[in-house]
């Protein structure tokens, strides 16, 4: 997940609100010298608000963990360039997005493109009429 995107900020706000600041390192191989702790995303959908999808790591372990995952992801992308999401993954994404709140700017943008069913039918009929005229003239 890219840092400083709205999704990144929202999921970290959710973590902090429900579980507080990260306070320790879950890595069993860590020497325990870390002083700064962070929430790290484990796997699957990074926007899914599920504590099982996160762990606490010191900043050093978090960096190493993410570096390993990036390398694995890159190899996977190279070997499987035509990756398509399964219906189950799409469903999980939809459910995860249901809980997100829209900013006023996002809502305004969305509302700009919402068209009533009546308008949609008028546009469809207009397009059909134009298409028929083009076919007749050809």
N, C-alpha and C positions, 0 to 999 in steps of 0.2 A: 504494500500500500504506500503510495507516494505521501511524503510528509507535507503538511500544511495544505492539504486539500480539505474541503469541507467534510468529507467522509472520515478522514484521519482525525480531524479535530473533534467531530461528533462522537466517534467511538471512544476516544480518550477521555472526553468529558463524561461519557456514560460510565466508563470504568472508574474514574476518580469519584464520581458521585455515589456509586453503589459499593465500591470496594476500597476506596481511599487510595493513597499513594502506595506504590510498590515499596516493600520494606525489607525484602530479603532476596536471595538468589536461589532459585529452585534447581539450579544445575548441581548435581551431586559431585561433579568433578571440579567445581570451583574451590579455590583455596580460601575463600571468605574474606579477602582483603578489600573487596569493593565497598565504596562508600556511597555510590549513587546507584539507585535501582530504578528499573523501568518495566513497564508492562510490555511483553513480547507476544506477538501473534503466532500461534502454533501452526495452523493449517486450515485448509478449506476456505470458506468465505470470510474475508477480513471484515465485512460489514455486519456479520451476524453477531447480535448482542447476546453472547453466551460465554460465561466465565470459563467454561471448559475449553474454550478456543484460545485462551490466553494463559500466560505464565509470567512469573516475576523473575527477572534476571538482573544481575549487575550490568553496568554499561559495557564492560569488556566482553562478558559472555553473550550479551545481546548482539553486539557487533559480529562476533564470531558465528553465532547462530544464523543471523541474517545473511552473512557472506556465504555460508554453506548452502543455504536454501536458494540464494540467487544463482549459484553455480549449478545446482540440480535443476532449477527451473529453466535456465538457459539451455542445458543439455536436452531437456525434455522438449523445449520449443524447437530446437534444431532437428531433433529426430521425429517430431510429430507436428509438422507445420500446419496441418489441416485439422487442428483440434476443434471440436464442436461440443458445446455444453449439452449434457443430458437433460431430459425433462426434469429429473429430480433436482439437478443443480439450478436450473432456471426457477423451479418452484421455491427452493431455499432462498434464492436471491430476492424473489418477489416478496416472500414473507419477511425477510430482513428489512426490506425497504419500507414495509408498511409502518414500522415503528419510527421511521425518521420524520423529523419535522422540516417543513419547507421554510425557507427565508421568504420575506416579502417579495424580493426580487425574483426568486424562483417561481413563486405563486403567480406573480404578475406575468411572467413569461409564459407559464403554462396556460393561464386564462386567456392570453392573447390568441392562442391557437385552438381553443375549444370552440367547436362549431355545432350549432343545434342540428337536430335530425332534419328539420324542415329545410335549413340552408343546404345541408348535404344533399338532400333529394333534388333541390333546385339546381345545384351545381352538376349533379349527375345527369339530370335531364338535359340541361344546356349542353353538356359535353356530348351526349348521345345525338342531339339534334345537329350539332356541328359535324360530328362524325358522319352522319347520314348525308349531309350536304356535300362533304368531301367525297364520299363514295359515289354519289350521283354525278358529280362533275368529272370524275375520273374515267 
